[in-house]
Amino acid sequence: MEKTLQIPILVCLLLLAALGTAFAQENEAVTSAESQDSIQPVGPQPKIVVPEQNFDFGFSPEGFYLVHPFVIKNEGEANLLIERLRTTCGCTSAPLKKSELAPGEETEATVIFNSTRYKYQTSKGTIINSNDLINRSIRVTIVANMDTIGLPFKIEPFGLDIKQGEKPPKTMVFTVQNKSNNNFKLEIVDYTADVIQKPKIKETELKPGKKTTIEVELRPDYDYAANHIKASFTVDATGENPSRFTIPIMGSGPK
């Protein structure tokens, strides 16, 4: 009888011992993690700052390149090293102008999205990895809508594709007609400044049924014969029902 009672007691003691060991290990792991979290970098450190982390191209045509630069700043006290830029899709690239920034310096990562075969709204991300120990990675996101059914404007041409090797027009002209019943005010909010000069809107106030033109010229120092054009400009249309659209320009380059 005594032996029969001893076996369950022994099993209980072993279980309690195992539970106690597991609890001690878990508590040690939590304490270790808390200690790591409390460790602060010693000495001067870089600090990455990306003021704008999201950009919306609005309504955009399919089959073109949409371009937007994201500014990257170093607001720390040591050199910031941008170790890697990784896009979440093969349709997107993000060339970086400069990978190492001294304190107070800034650079740009230019996100280039190829809208070919995209028929609806989509978003794409780019991950920026750096040696900032507090903020090792930052994600920037672009959004574009190739489903233009809801676009309240008729734009001609809605994107300009210059044949390879051809000289671009000195002035590229785009016509925008308000096909809605709303009044709009048009404003250029973004453009590829490395390639084109700031576009000029002839009439910024656009009533229902009225037209205006937007004129664009390449930068005088841009070598279109040596480089393929990948540029775009984005227009905000403010009013009762605000809208936004982006007109891309691409092509030319070496034969």
N, C-alpha and C positions, 0 to 999 in steps of 0.2 A: 504493500500500500504506500509506504514511504517513498519507494523508488518511483512509483507511478506519479506521485505529486512532484517529485524533484525534476522530472523531465520538463513539464510546462513552465515551472519557475525558471529553469535554466534558459529555456527558449525566450522567455520574456526579458531576462537580463541581457541576453545577447542582442535582442532587438533594441532595447533601450540604449545599449552601448553604441550600436550602429547609428541610431538616430542622433545621438549626442555628437558623434564624430562628423556626420554630415552637416549638422547645424554649425559646428565650429568651423568647418571648411568654408561653408557659405558665408558666414560672418566675416571670416578672414578675407574672402574674395571681395565682399562689399567694401570692407575697410580699405583694401588695397586700391580698388577703383576710385574710392573717394579721395585717397591720398594722391592718385595720379591727376584727378580733376583739379585738385587744389594747387598743383605745381604750376607756377607762373614762370614764363621765360625770363631769363636773367640778361641784363644788359640791353643795349639799343636793339630794337626790333623793327622790321618793316611792317607796314600796315596797308593792305590793299583796300581800295575804295572804288566801287563801280557805281557812280551816281544814278545812272539809268540802267535798269536790268530787264526792262520789257519794252518792246516797240511793236506797234501795230501798223502794218502797211495799208490796212483797209482793203477796199476792192482792188484787185490786181489782175492783169491778164495772164493766161496760161502760156507757158513756152518762153519765158524771159527770165533774166536775172534781176532780183530785187536786192538792193544793197543798203546796208545801214551800219555806221560805225558806232561801237560802244567804247566810251572813254574809260581808261583804267588809270587810277592815280596811286601814288605812293605817299601816304600821309604819315608814314612812320619815321624812325630815326636811323634806319639802316637800309641798305640796298634791297630792293624788292626784285626777286627773280621769278619771272613768269615761266614756270617749268613746262607747262603743257596746255594746249587748247584742244579740246575734243568735242567734235560735233556729234549730235545724236542721230544724224542721217547723212547718207552719202550725197544727198542733194544739196548739202550745205557745206561751205568752207568758211574759214575764219582766219585769213592772214593777219599776222601781227607785225606792227611797224617796228617795235623795239621790245626785247625780252627782259632787259635789266634796267630798272629805274632807280636813280638816286633819290634820296628824300626830297620831296617837293616836285618831282618830275611826273609826267603823265604820257600816255601813249594811246593808241587806238587798236582795237581788234575789229576789223571790218567783216561783218557777217554777210555772206553772199549766198542767197537762196535761189536755186534753179527751180522754177515753178512748172517745168515740163511734166505733163501727165497728171497734174493736180487740177481737179475740177471743183473742189469745194474748199471750205475754210480749213486751214491746217496751222499747227504751231511746231516750231523746231527750236531745239535748245543747243547751247554751246557751254561747255564746262571749262572754267578757267582755274587751273591749279597753280599755286604759287608757294613760296617759302614762308608765307605768313602763318606762324604756328597757331594763331587764334582762329584764323579763317582760311583754311587750306584750300577750299574750293568754293567758287561762286558760279551760279548758273544764270546765263542771260537767255532771253527767249524772244523770238520774233513770231508774229502772227500775220497771216495773209489769207484773203478770201478770194478765190478764183471763181466762185459762183456769183456772177455779176448781175443776176436777175434783179436784185434789190437796189442796184446802183441808180440813183436818180438823175444821172447825166448820160448823154451820148458823147463819147470822146472819140475823135478821129485825128490821127490814128491812135488807138489805145496800145501804144508800144511801138517803137521804131527799131526795125532790124535792118541795118546797113549791110549790104553785100560785102563779103570778104574782099579786102584789097581796094575797095572803092573809097573815094574821099567823101567824108560826111558833109552834108550841107552846112554852110557857114552859120545859118540860122535855121533851127528846127522848130517848126510851128505845129502846135496841137490845138484843135478846136474843141471847146467844151460847151455843150448845149444843155440847159436846164429843162429836162423833160417832165418835171414834177409840177405840183401846184404850190410849191413853197419858195420863199425867197432865201437865197444863200449869199454868204460872204466867203470868198475864197482866199486862202492864205497858204503860202509855201511854208511847210514846217520841217522839211528835211530834203536834202539833196546830196549827191555824191560830189563833194567839194574838190576831191582830188582829180576829177575828170571834167566836170561841167561847172560853168558859172551859175550863179543863182538865177533860176528861171524868173521871167517877168510876166506877170498877168496883166493883160491890157485893161480889162474891166473886172474889178474884184467883186462888185455887187451884181448878182445875177438873179433877175426876176424870172418867173415861169415862162418858158418858151424862148428865152433870150440866149444869145451865144457870146462867148468871149474867146480869146486866144491866149495861149501861153507860149512864149518864145524862149528857146534854150540855145546856148552856144557852148562849144567846148572851151576849156581853159586854153589860153594862147600857148602855154608851155606843154600841153599834152600831146605826146607823139602818137597819133592814131595810126601811123604807118607801121610802127613797131609793136604796138600794143592793141589787143582786142578791147573794144569798149565794153565795159560792164558798169552801167550807171542807172540811177533812177531818181525820181523826185516825188515827194509826197505832198498832197494838197489836203488841207482841212477845209471842209465846207460847213460853216456854222450857220445855225438857224433853228427853226422850230423842231425840225427833224435832222440833226447834224449827221454828216457823212464824212468819209475819208476815202481817197483813192491814191494809187501810186502808178505813175507812168514810167516804164523802163525804156532805156536806150541801149542797144548793143550792136556789135558787129565791127566792120572795118578790119583793121589790123593788117599784118603781112599777108601777101598773096600765097 
